[in-house]
Amino acid sequence: MTMKPRIALIIGSTRPTRFADKPAQWMLKQAQAREDMDVEVVDLRDHPLPFFAEMASNLHVPSKDSEAIRWQETIAGFDGFIFVVAEYNHSVTGALKNALDQAYREWNRKPFTAIAYGGAGGACALEHLRGIGVELQMVSTRPPSISVAATSWQCSRWVVTSQSRRSRRVFCPAPRRRWTI
Ligand SMILES: Cc1cc2nc3c(=O)[nH]c(=O)nc-3n(C[C@H](O)[C@H](O)[C@H](O)COP(=O)(O)O)c2cc1C
């Protein structure tokens, strides 16, 4: 019997009022509809990692921090990853970058994709993530980026829709506000 690959859907924003759950739940539904993989949510909120303070990457020196070791064990159990990526100042969140740094061997030779979102669509964060993935010896697929059209503190009623097979967008049903000086 062929084993299905075990895929982690990693939620990369941890802030209390995060928007991340909307794209994460949408992505989870799409992934669970497939029969060729098993997908599980891995929420960085459940992994309270300290800022990286090890002697070196665990490529060179085994990590000492118990949360870092637990994180590495979690990542080691998966065959591939779907990152849910918020764009913060044109990159991934600090929490996600730290989590990526806290493992090395466990990421190696595994494929990843991502769903990215942000006020301007998350494309810059995605490209940073792909560069990080190369350094971690991962293989990137061509991931989608979605635009949330405005920031989440402006509208708490975001929904994710599938507008066509090729384009998937998040939109806010409430009227969009304008920036004023
Ligand atoms: C510190 C910070 C920086 C941000 N920088 C960008 C940015 O560079 N580009 C962008 O498109 N959106 C940016 N945003 C908007 C976020 O992508 C948006 O608020 C998103 O909902 C954040 O994800 P989260 O709610 O899941 O944490 C920024 C938000 C924050 C809080």
The ligand as a MOL file (V3000), in Angstrom:
LIG
                    3D

  0  0  0     0  0            999 V3000
M  V30 BEGIN CTAB
M  V30 COUNTS 31 33 0 0 0
M  V30 BEGIN ATOM
M  V30 1 C 3.9140 45.3060 10.8850 0
M  V30 2 C 3.0760 45.1460 9.6370 0
M  V30 3 C 3.6560 45.3430 8.4130 0
M  V30 4 C 2.9110 45.1670 7.2430 0
M  V30 5 N 3.5130 45.3120 6.0370 0
M  V30 6 C 2.8370 45.0130 4.9070 0
M  V30 7 C 3.5060 45.0400 3.6500 0
M  V30 8 O 4.6740 45.3310 3.5340 0
M  V30 9 N 2.8040 44.6770 2.5520 0
M  V30 10 C 1.4880 44.3180 2.6230 0
M  V30 11 O 0.9260 43.9890 1.5960 0
M  V30 12 N 0.8280 44.2910 3.7950 0
M  V30 13 C 1.4730 44.6190 4.9390 0
M  V30 14 N 0.8310 44.5840 6.1480 0
M  V30 15 C -0.5670 44.2190 6.1700 0
M  V30 16 C -0.7130 42.7660 6.5830 0
M  V30 17 O -0.2360 41.9000 5.5780 0
M  V30 18 C -2.1660 42.4730 6.8990 0
M  V30 19 O -2.5660 43.2920 7.9930 0
M  V30 20 C -2.3810 41.0230 7.2580 0
M  V30 21 O -3.7190 40.8580 7.6230 0
M  V30 22 C -1.4810 40.5710 8.3950 0
M  V30 23 O -1.6610 39.2140 8.6520 0
M  V30 24 P -2.2290 38.6710 10.0590 0
M  V30 25 O -3.4750 39.5100 10.3330 0
M  V30 26 O -2.5820 37.2530 9.8230 0
M  V30 27 O -1.1700 38.9000 11.0780 0
M  V30 28 C 1.5370 44.8030 7.3200 0
M  V30 29 C 0.9640 44.6160 8.5880 0
M  V30 30 C 1.7170 44.7750 9.7330 0
M  V30 31 C 1.0800 44.5250 11.0690 0
M  V30 END ATOM
M  V30 BEGIN BOND
M  V30 1 1 1 2
M  V30 2 1 2 3
M  V30 3 2 2 30
M  V30 4 2 3 4
M  V30 5 1 4 5
M  V30 6 1 4 28
M  V30 7 2 5 6
M  V30 8 1 6 7
M  V30 9 1 6 13
M  V30 10 2 7 8
M  V30 11 1 7 9
M  V30 12 1 9 10
M  V30 13 2 10 11
M  V30 14 1 10 12
M  V30 15 2 12 13
M  V30 16 1 13 14
M  V30 17 1 14 15
M  V30 18 1 14 28
M  V30 19 1 15 16
M  V30 20 1 16 17
M  V30 21 1 16 18
M  V30 22 1 18 19
M  V30 23 1 18 20
M  V30 24 1 20 21
M  V30 25 1 20 22
M  V30 26 1 22 23
M  V30 27 1 23 24
M  V30 28 2 24 25
M  V30 29 1 24 26
M  V30 30 1 24 27
M  V30 31 2 28 29
M  V30 32 1 29 30
M  V30 33 1 30 31
M  V30 END BOND
M  V30 END CTAB
M  END
